[in-house]
Every structure is written in C-alpha cells, then in structure tokens.
Amino acid sequence: MATITESAEEVVLDITKRHAYVGGSAERNGVGRWSIIHDRPPAQSLPAGHSVHRLSRNTHEIDPHFLLQLLKKADENKFSRAIHAGDDPFVSFDVHPDRVVTECNEDGFSTGDIIALCAMSGSTKRPVDRSIGAHIGLSPVFDAAWKIHFQTSSFSFAFENKRGTPGSGTLTPILGGSSEGISGYFTRMTLFLHENSDTGDPTRLQDALSRQVADLQHTCLLFLKNIKEIQVSLYDEAGLLVDCKIHRLESLVGHIATLETASIEPQGAKVESRHYHVTRHLATGLATSNKGGMTGDSASSSESEVVLTFPLTEDSGPVVEPQHVFNFFPAKQYGFTFIIHADFDTNAGEQDVITVSCRNVGLLGAIASTFVKAVLQMCGHSTEGDTRALLPVQSYAAEGFGIAGPPVAYL
C-alpha cells in the first residue's frame, strides 16, 4: 500500500505527465527527484491555459505591492484546523537577498487545489464576494521569481520559469525535496528570485523588497478576514537577521481593536501598542467596477465592505492626523483624518482613486453613512474628545474624489 507521501507524489507526477506531454517514461534519479523522458512540443502549440505568459510579463521586476500581494493571497486560505487547535491564523515572510520564504498555518493544499494551480487559474481560491483585492493573481510572483517551491501537507513540488531555459512556456510541477517538518496544517512557499533585473543591477530586487518590508503597515491587519499575525524578517547575504517586525491583532473588544508591533533588531527589541475604533458597513447598489482585467463576481459586484478606522490615544481620544485611503493597497492621503478601506476603482498603480468613477462617488455616500454610524458608536462608549474634529472639511479631500463641495456635505 502506498504511503501518503507516495500518493501525493503520484498526484503531482500525473499532472506533470499531462502538462508536459510525456511520451516516454518517468523514473526517480539519485537525489529524490523525478526525471521526465519526453518530447515536448513547441511552447506555442500548448493549450492557451498552460501559457506562462498569462502569469509572467518577463519584466523580472518586483511589483510595488509584492508583499501585500502575497499577504492577500495568504488571507484567502482556510484556517479551520488551526482555529480548532486554538491557534491564531498567521503568516510569516523571511526575506533573503535571493529568496522569499513564506509560511502560513492554513489548512494545507488538497489535490483539487494543486490541480487548479497547475491549470493556471492564477489562484487556488475562488474570489469571494466583497473580498477587496480578490482579483490578485500569480503574475507578480512569476515576474519576480524563477522558481516557486511549495511544501504543504504531504505535497512537495515546484514550478520553474527561468529565463532562457527550454520549456519555459509551460507551467508544470516538478517533484523535489521532502515535506518533512511540515505539519498537517502548514504551508511553506519559497520564491527563488531572479538573479538580476533587466537593468543588470543585481541589488535592485533586494532593495525593492527591503523598502516593502519597511513600509508594511500594521493597520492592514484590520482589513484582513482571517490572519491575526504577520511576521516579516529581513536577512543579509550572510544569513544574519537585520530586522524583524511582528504585527499582531492583540484584541478586538466590540469596536475597539488593539494592534501590537514587536520590533526586533540587533540592538534590541521593543513593543508598541496602538488602539483603533473600527466601524464596518456594507455598501450596496454600487456601479460596477472599472478595474481592467477583472472577471467574475469581484469585477461585477455592486457591493463593497466599507471599513473606517479611527486611531485612538491611550486615553481613548481621537488622533486627528491625515490618514491613507486603502483599496487593500495604500492609496494617497486625501485629507481624511481616519483610515478608509473600500473596493474603490483605482488607477493601474493602485495609488489614485479614479475621480470620474460612478462607483467611487457611490462609495463616498456609503463612507458618510459609515462615519455617522461610527460617531454614534463612539458616543456610546468611553471615547474622549470632540468627534467633530474628525470631519473631513478640507477642500482637497473633496477634489480628490471628484465631487463638488466638502465631504461633510454628504453627512
């Protein structure tokens, strides 16, 4: 009788044979990998669904939201087994000069998940209604990495897409390595980064990733559906830890959330806690999204969850400072003194809210309704201070959303 590991290998090998058009035999070599004996047809003759060009633009550049892309994909997973065991869902990113290792205590891949992944659907998960950013696919991963190695449940397999190698027009799983050390609900994904960008600068990818590690905002925990802890570690070429931050949703009591950030550096460690009032509202009857390339329910949804987050002082008073607008990815500041998160129409770089979007104008009305809801909630608990100071009366807030008059008029 085959072991669980052997059965998992057979699943991957079967997919490999079908995708690689194996015409001969497959046998193990001396290092535990599989050698496939076959005659591969030209890449252009392969089915369109197996074209790597759907996933890779061959730019070999790091997407400006690369870590956030990975974080969003991790949050789309199921964590029922971890929760049943009393563990909080978490994800970690270990960023090295040549690779990024992500670990997540999700339920693990099923055979169906792997088949879907190898079919190049772009994700093993279906977009969820009202899930902001659900259109994220695997393109940013293949733009940055020449090899992706998955270890999950009893499966261990990789995809390769290195420049100049034969057969790089297909996405076919390669058996390799062992799943030893991977628990029943745990997944590790190792991304082996391209050695250099098209500019010939070998440090460009590393520098871009270092900036993203530094810029990752702890408030993204308030927008996630599942994950409660994020750990990001940065290592140098010698493998020594340079910086480590652990962001954690410490508590959520009613509408008050406490986020804790532990910073670990060679000089020592420090822990900082911040408090937020969080109000959620489901906006309905919205115009459909203008986001290019989106398909499915996420693209055509007339609904969006609106999340308003108000930073609080230690004395539970409002912190009156300009805050960012988010479509999961951070956009610009538009003069609002509270954090806004909604499924806005944004430009290609996700940095600007599109001013001519009917959907965004509809969302502004929903934001106003959510603001009123939040103020009433604040009046019902011990929040100190004058909430009128939170009103976004600056003209540039209105101009940023392409409306006439200050946003307070929508209240």
C-alpha positions in Angstrom: 0.0 0.0 0.0 1.4 3.4 -1.0 2.2 5.9 1.8 0.6 9.3 2.0 3.8 10.9 0.6 4.0 8.4 -2.2 0.3 9.0 -3.1 1.0 12.8 -3.1 3.9 12.3 -5.4 1.8 10.3 -7.8 -0.8 13.1 -8.0 1.9 15.6 -8.9 3.6 13.2 -11.3 0.3 12.6 -13.1 -0.2 16.3 -13.6 3.4 16.6 -14.8 2.8 13.9 -17.4 -0.3 15.5 -18.7 1.1 19.0 -18.8 4.5 18.1 -20.1 3.1 15.7 -22.7 5.2 12.8 -21.5 5.8 10.4 -24.4 8.2 8.1 -22.6 8.7 7.0 -19.0 9.3 8.7 -15.7 11.8 7.5 -13.2 13.5 8.7 -10.0 17.0 9.8 -10.1 19.5 9.5 -7.3 18.6 12.7 -5.4 14.9 12.0 -4.9 13.7 14.0 -7.9 11.8 12.8 -11.0 13.3 12.7 -14.4 10.7 13.0 -17.2 11.6 11.4 -20.5 9.5 13.0 -23.2 9.5 15.1 -26.4 8.0 18.4 -25.6 6.1 20.3 -28.4 6.9 23.9 -29.0 5.5 26.3 -26.4 3.3 28.0 -28.9 1.5 24.7 -29.6 0.5 24.2 -26.0 -3.0 24.9 -24.8 -3.6 28.6 -24.0 -4.5 27.7 -20.5 -0.9 26.5 -19.9 0.9 29.6 -21.2 3.2 31.1 -18.7 2.7 34.4 -20.4 -0.6 34.6 -18.6 1.3 34.8 -15.4 4.6 36.4 -16.3 5.3 39.6 -18.2 9.0 38.7 -18.3 9.9 42.0 -16.7 11.6 40.4 -13.7 10.7 43.4 -11.6 9.2 43.4 -8.1 5.6 44.7 -8.0 5.4 47.7 -5.7 2.9 45.8 -3.7 4.6 42.4 -3.9 4.5 41.6 -0.1 0.9 42.8 0.1 0.0 40.6 -2.9 1.4 37.6 -1.0 -0.3 38.7 2.2 -3.7 39.0 0.5 -3.3 35.5 -1.1 -2.4 34.0 2.3 -5.5 35.6 3.8 -7.8 33.9 1.2 -6.9 30.5 2.6 -8.9 28.5 5.1 -7.6 28.2 8.7 -10.2 25.9 10.3 -7.7 23.4 11.5 -5.5 26.0 13.2 -8.5 27.7 14.8 -9.8 24.3 16.0 -6.4 23.7 17.7 -6.7 27.1 19.4 -4.0 28.8 17.2 -4.4 32.2 15.6 -4.0 32.3 11.8 -0.6 33.8 10.9 1.7 34.3 8.0 5.4 35.0 8.0 7.8 36.4 5.4 11.5 35.7 5.6 13.2 38.0 3.0 16.7 37.0 1.9 18.7 38.5 -1.0 18.0 35.6 -3.3 14.6 34.2 -2.0 11.5 34.9 0.0 10.1 32.2 2.3 6.5 32.5 3.4 4.9 30.2 6.0 1.3 30.0 6.9 -0.8 27.8 9.2 -3.6 27.3 6.7 -5.3 24.0 6.2 -2.9 22.9 3.5 -3.4 22.1 -0.2 -5.8 19.4 -1.4 -5.4 17.5 -4.6 -8.0 19.8 -6.1 -6.1 22.9 -5.1 -3.0 21.6 -6.8 -4.9 20.7 -10.0 -6.4 24.2 -10.0 -3.0 25.8 -9.5 -1.4 23.8 -12.3 -4.3 24.7 -14.6 -3.0 28.2 -14.2 -6.2 29.7 -12.9 -4.0 32.2 -11.1 -5.2 31.2 -7.7 -6.2 28.1 -5.8 -9.1 30.0 -4.3 -12.2 31.4 -5.8 -12.8 35.1 -5.4 -15.2 35.8 -2.5 -18.0 38.3 -2.8 -16.9 41.7 -1.3 -13.4 40.5 -0.8 -11.3 43.5 -1.7 -8.3 42.6 -3.8 -9.7 39.2 -4.7 -8.6 39.7 -8.3 -4.9 39.3 -7.3 -3.3 36.5 -9.3 0.1 34.9 -9.5 1.6 37.4 -12.1 3.7 39.3 -9.5 5.2 36.1 -8.2 6.3 34.9 -11.6 7.6 38.3 -12.5 9.9 38.2 -9.5 10.8 34.5 -9.1 12.3 31.9 -11.4 11.3 29.1 -9.1 8.5 28.6 -6.6 8.7 25.7 -4.2 5.6 24.6 -2.3 5.6 22.4 0.8 2.1 21.7 2.1 0.5 18.7 3.8 2.2 15.7 2.1 3.0 17.6 -1.1 6.3 19.0 -2.2 6.6 20.4 -5.7 8.0 23.3 -7.6 7.4 25.4 -10.7 10.3 26.8 -12.7 10.3 29.7 -15.2 13.9 30.7 -15.6 14.9 32.9 -18.5 16.4 31.1 -21.4 15.6 27.5 -20.3 13.8 25.1 -22.7 10.1 24.6 -22.0 9.7 27.9 -20.1 6.4 28.3 -22.0 4.6 25.9 -19.7 3.8 25.7 -16.0 4.5 22.1 -15.0 5.0 20.9 -11.4 8.4 19.3 -10.6 8.7 16.9 -7.7 11.5 17.7 -5.4 12.5 17.9 -1.8 10.7 16.5 1.2 7.7 17.6 3.2 9.5 16.6 6.4 8.8 19.1 9.1 5.5 20.3 7.5 2.6 19.7 9.9 -0.9 18.8 8.9 -2.0 22.4 8.7 1.0 24.3 7.5 2.2 25.6 4.1 5.7 26.9 3.1 6.3 28.6 -0.2 9.8 29.5 -1.2 10.3 32.0 -4.0 13.7 32.0 -5.7 14.2 35.4 -7.1 15.6 36.2 -10.5 19.3 36.9 -10.2 19.1 40.3 -11.7 16.6 42.7 -13.3 16.6 43.7 -16.9 18.7 46.7 -16.0 21.6 44.4 -14.9 21.5 45.6 -11.4 21.7 42.6 -9.1 20.7 44.5 -6.0 17.5 46.1 -7.4 15.1 43.3 -6.4 16.7 43.1 -2.9 16.4 46.9 -2.4 12.8 46.9 -3.5 11.9 44.2 -1.1 13.8 45.9 1.7 11.7 49.0 1.1 8.5 47.0 1.2 9.4 45.3 4.4 10.0 48.8 6.0 6.7 50.2 4.5 4.4 47.4 5.5 1.7 48.9 7.7 0.4 47.1 10.7 -3.1 48.5 10.0 -3.5 46.0 7.2 -4.5 43.5 9.9 -7.7 45.4 10.3 -8.7 44.7 6.6 -7.9 41.0 6.6 -10.6 38.4 7.0 -8.6 35.7 8.7 -4.9 36.4 9.5 -4.3 37.8 13.0 -0.5 37.9 13.0 2.1 38.9 10.4 5.9 38.4 10.9 8.3 40.0 8.5 12.1 39.3 8.8 14.9 40.7 6.7 18.2 38.9 6.3 21.5 39.9 4.8 23.7 37.9 2.4 25.4 36.1 5.4 22.0 34.9 6.6 22.1 37.2 9.6 18.9 38.8 10.8 18.8 42.5 10.0 15.3 43.5 11.1 12.2 41.7 12.3 8.7 43.0 12.9 5.8 41.1 14.3 2.4 42.7 13.8 -0.5 41.2 15.8 -4.2 41.9 16.4 -3.9 41.6 20.1 -7.6 42.1 20.9 -10.9 43.2 19.4 -13.5 44.1 22.0 -16.6 45.5 20.5 -15.4 48.1 18.0 -12.0 48.7 19.8 -9.0 46.9 18.2 -5.6 46.8 19.7 -2.6 46.2 17.4 0.7 45.3 18.8 4.0 45.6 16.9 7.2 43.9 18.2 10.4 45.2 16.5 13.5 43.0 16.9 16.8 44.4 15.8 20.4 43.6 16.6 20.4 46.4 19.1 17.4 45.0 21.0 13.7 44.7 20.9 10.7 47.0 21.6 6.9 46.5 21.7 4.4 49.2 20.8 0.6 49.0 21.1 -1.9 51.2 19.2 -5.7 51.4 19.6 -8.3 51.9 16.9 -12.1 52.3 16.7 -13.2 50.1 13.8 -16.6 50.5 12.1 -17.8 48.3 9.2 -20.7 48.8 6.8 -21.8 47.0 3.7 -22.4 49.4 0.8 -24.9 48.2 -1.8 -26.3 49.4 -5.1 -22.9 50.5 -6.4 -21.9 50.9 -10.0 -19.8 48.0 -11.3 -16.1 48.3 -11.1 -13.9 49.8 -13.9 -10.9 47.7 -13.0 -9.3 46.3 -16.1 -8.8 42.6 -16.4 -11.1 41.6 -13.6 -13.5 38.8 -14.1 -16.1 37.0 -12.1 -18.1 38.2 -9.1 -15.5 40.6 -7.8 -15.5 42.6 -11.0 -19.2 43.0 -11.3 -20.2 43.2 -7.6 -22.5 46.0 -6.7 -21.4 45.7 -3.1 -18.4 46.6 -1.1 -17.5 46.5 2.6 -16.5 49.9 3.9 -14.2 49.9 6.9 -13.5 53.2 8.7 -10.7 53.0 11.3 -10.1 55.8 13.8 -6.7 55.9 15.6 -7.1 56.5 19.3 -4.8 57.8 22.0 -4.0 55.9 25.2 -6.9 57.9 26.8 -9.3 56.7 24.0 -9.3 60.2 22.4 -9.3 60.6 18.6 -5.9 61.1 16.9 -6.5 63.9 14.4 -4.0 63.4 11.6 -4.2 62.9 7.8 -4.7 59.2 7.1 -4.5 57.0 4.0 -7.3 55.7 1.8 -7.0 51.9 1.0 -8.2 49.5 -1.6 -6.3 46.9 0.4 -3.3 48.6 -1.1 -2.5 52.1 0.3 -3.5 55.0 -2.0 -2.8 58.6 -1.4 -3.9 60.8 1.6 -7.0 62.9 0.7 -7.4 64.9 3.8 -9.4 62.4 5.8 -8.5 62.1 9.5 -9.5 58.4 9.6 -8.4 55.4 7.6 -10.8 54.4 4.8 -10.9 51.0 3.3 -13.2 50.1 0.4 -13.3 48.5 -3.0 -12.5 51.7 -4.9 -11.8 52.0 -8.6 -8.1 52.9 -8.7 -5.6 53.6 -11.4 -3.2 50.9 -12.6 -0.7 51.6 -9.9 -3.4 51.4 -7.2 -2.2 54.9 -5.9 -5.0 57.1 -7.0 -8.8 56.8 -6.6 -10.3 57.4 -10.0 -12.2 60.7 -9.8 -14.6 60.1 -12.7 -15.8 56.7 -11.3 -19.5 56.4 -10.5 -18.7 53.6 -8.2 -16.4 55.8 -6.1 -19.0 58.6 -5.9 -21.4 56.0 -4.6 -18.8 54.8 -2.1 -18.4 58.3 -0.8 -22.0 58.4 0.2 -21.5 55.0 1.9 -18.5 56.4 3.7 -20.6 59.3 5.0 -23.2 56.8 6.4 -20.5 54.7 8.0 -19.0 57.8 9.5 -22.3 58.7 11.2 -22.5 55.1 12.4 -19.0 55.3 13.9 -19.7 58.6 15.7 -22.9 57.1 17.3 -20.8 54.2 18.4 -18.1 56.5 19.9 -20.8 58.4 21.8 -21.9 55.1 23.3 -18.6 54.2 24.9 -15.7 55.9 26.7 -14.1 57.6 23.7 -12.9 61.0 24.8 -12.7 64.2 22.8 -14.7 66.1 20.3 -15.5 63.9 17.3 -16.3 66.9 15.2 -12.5 67.3 14.8 -12.7 64.2 12.6 -14.9 65.8 10.0 -13.0 65.9 6.6 -13.7 69.5 5.7 -10.5 70.2 3.6 -11.2 71.1 0.0 -8.6 68.7 -1.3 -10.4 65.8 0.2 -13.4 66.7 -2.0 -11.2 67.4 -5.0 -9.5 64.0 -4.7 -12.8 62.2 -5.0 -14.0 64.5 -7.8 -17.1 65.9 -6.0 -18.4 69.4 -5.5 -18.4 70.7 -2.0 -16.7 69.3 1.1 -17.3 65.7 2.0 -19.1 66.8 5.2 -22.0 67.8 2.9 -22.7 64.1 2.4 -23.4 63.7 6.1 
